[in-house]
Amino acid sequence: MKTTLDLPDPLLDEARKVAAREGTTLRALVELGLRKVIAERKRQPAFRLRKASFAGRGLRPELQDSDWERLRDLSYEGRGG
């Protein structure tokens, strides 16, 4: 498949020099680089948010119908916020 890449001139110049020095093509160099990045990313486990809940009973009854601003104000109350 053909595609077009828009690369900064200095990066392209360096890539061409590396390809010439190694006796390969720019295409092969780009392909190798993409394969390495993809393999590296596959090795990294996907981010998973740890479970941070606790065995509570939810909000206190007097706060059940509070909006986010009220809850935020209470959480910073007495902390200089």
C-alpha positions as CSV (number, residue, x, y, z in Angstrom):
1,M,0.0,0.0,0.0
2,K,1.2,3.5,-0.8
3,T,0.9,6.4,1.6
4,T,2.4,9.8,2.0
5,L,4.2,11.0,5.1
6,D,5.0,14.6,5.9
7,L,8.3,14.6,7.8
8,P,10.5,17.5,9.0
9,D,13.4,18.0,6.6
10,P,16.1,17.5,9.2
11,L,14.5,14.1,10.2
12,L,14.2,13.0,6.6
13,D,17.8,14.0,5.9
14,E,19.1,12.0,8.9
15,A,17.0,9.0,7.8
16,R,18.4,9.1,4.3
17,K,22.0,9.2,5.7
18,V,21.3,6.2,8.0
19,A,19.7,4.3,5.1
20,A,22.7,5.0,2.8
21,R,25.2,4.2,5.6
22,E,23.4,0.8,6.3
23,G,23.0,0.0,2.6
24,T,19.2,-0.1,2.8
25,T,16.3,1.9,1.5
26,L,14.4,4.7,3.2
27,R,11.3,2.6,2.9
28,A,12.9,-0.4,4.7
29,L,14.2,2.0,7.5
30,V,10.7,3.5,8.0
31,E,9.1,0.0,8.0
32,L,11.7,-1.2,10.6
33,G,11.0,1.8,12.8
34,L,7.3,1.3,12.7
35,R,7.6,-2.4,13.5
36,K,9.8,-1.6,16.5
37,V,7.4,1.0,17.9
38,I,4.4,-1.2,17.4
39,A,6.1,-4.2,19.1
40,E,7.2,-2.0,22.0
41,R,3.7,-0.7,22.5
42,K,2.2,-4.2,22.4
43,R,4.5,-5.2,25.2
44,Q,3.2,-2.5,27.5
45,P,0.1,-3.6,29.4
46,A,-3.0,-1.5,28.9
47,F,-3.6,1.0,31.6
48,R,-6.2,-0.2,34.1
49,L,-7.6,2.0,36.9
50,R,-7.4,0.2,40.2
51,K,-10.5,-0.3,42.2
52,A,-10.6,2.4,44.8
53,S,-14.0,2.0,46.2
54,F,-14.7,1.0,49.8
55,A,-17.5,-0.7,51.7
56,G,-19.4,2.5,52.6
57,R,-23.1,3.3,52.2
58,G,-22.8,6.2,49.8
59,L,-23.4,9.8,50.7
60,R,-24.8,10.9,54.0
61,P,-28.5,11.3,53.7
62,E,-28.3,15.1,54.0
63,L,-26.0,15.2,50.9
64,Q,-27.9,12.8,48.7
65,D,-29.4,15.6,46.5
66,S,-26.3,17.9,46.6
67,D,-24.7,19.0,43.4
68,W,-21.0,18.7,42.6
69,E,-20.2,22.3,43.7
70,R,-21.6,21.7,47.1
71,L,-19.7,18.4,47.5
72,R,-16.5,20.1,46.3
73,D,-17.0,23.0,48.7
74,L,-17.4,20.6,51.6
75,S,-14.3,18.6,50.7
76,Y,-12.2,21.7,50.8
77,E,-13.9,23.2,53.9
78,G,-11.3,24.2,56.5
79,R,-8.3,23.6,54.2
80,G,-7.8,27.1,53.0
81,G,-9.5,26.4,49.6
